[in-house]
Amino acid sequence: QGELAESGGGVVQAGESLRISCSGRASSYYTMAWFRQAAGREREFVAAVRTYSDSRTQYSNSVKGRFTASRGGTRNIVYLDMNSLKPEDTAIYFCAADRRSDSVAYYYREDSYTYWGQGTQVTVSS
């Protein structure tokens, strides 16, 4: 098992909701994030959570207002609640995390994160 493990992916209809989760082996991470990769496309940023202080979240424009990222009760768990899902949300969703405090500065960049999960498939049918 790797450092991070995602769960909760599946197949849903357009307009439905789904929650995916990520848990890490370390006791805490400073920033945890979600990226996704659709077939034939590059991986892209979805959302990030600063697990310390105010648990501030950041979102890509494509999911803002529909997706909500949140931390769990401990600083090594993050959730992604996805509402009003669209077929274009179909992708493998990857969890990423880092313990460095400066990882939050460039939260949208893949190279800000040291640890990655194997991904979970989310499929939205029309």
LUMDREN-944593 format. One record per residue (C-alpha): y, z, x. Coordinates in steps of 0.2 Angstrom, whole numbers, plus 5000, padded with zeros to 4 digits. Each point is the difference from the previous one (the first is absolute). Layout:
N
YZX
...
***
This chain:
126
500050005000
501749955006
501650115000
500549944983
499049974985
500649914984
499250014983
500349954982
500149815001
499349894986
500249874987
501350014987
500949894987
501849955002
501150134993
498850145003
500250155013
499050065015
500150145012
499449985018
499950155012
499950025019
499550155009
500150035019
498950105012
501550095008
500850154992
501749914998
500949835003
501949985001
500049834991
498749924989
500149834993
499249864990
499849825005
499149864992
499349835005
499649874987
498849865004
500749875012
501650105003
500750135013
499950184997
501650074992
500850174997
499950074983
500650195001
500250145011
500150194998
500850125013
498950154997
501250135008
501650064993
500549914984
498449894999
501249854999
499249834995
500449825003
499449854991
499949815002
501149904988
498449934993
499350164993
501650114998
500050074982
498249974997
499150095014
500250185005
499550085017
499850185001
499250135012
498650124995
500050195001
499849985019
500849895012
498549895003
499849934983
501049864992
499849914983
500649844993
500249994982
500149814995
500749964982
500349844991
498849915012
500249825003
498749875006
501149985016
499750185004
498249955004
499750055018
499150125012
501150155001
500050095016
500650185004
500950035016
500650165008
500950075015
500450185007
501649955009
501650054991
500849835005
498749914991
501150014984
501449915008
499149834999
498850054986
499849814994
499349955017
498250005004
500250055018
500850164994
498350074995
498650055012
498750034987
499349884987
498650004987
498749874996
500949954984
499550004982
500049844989
501150004984
499749854989
501249964985
499349874988
501149914988
***
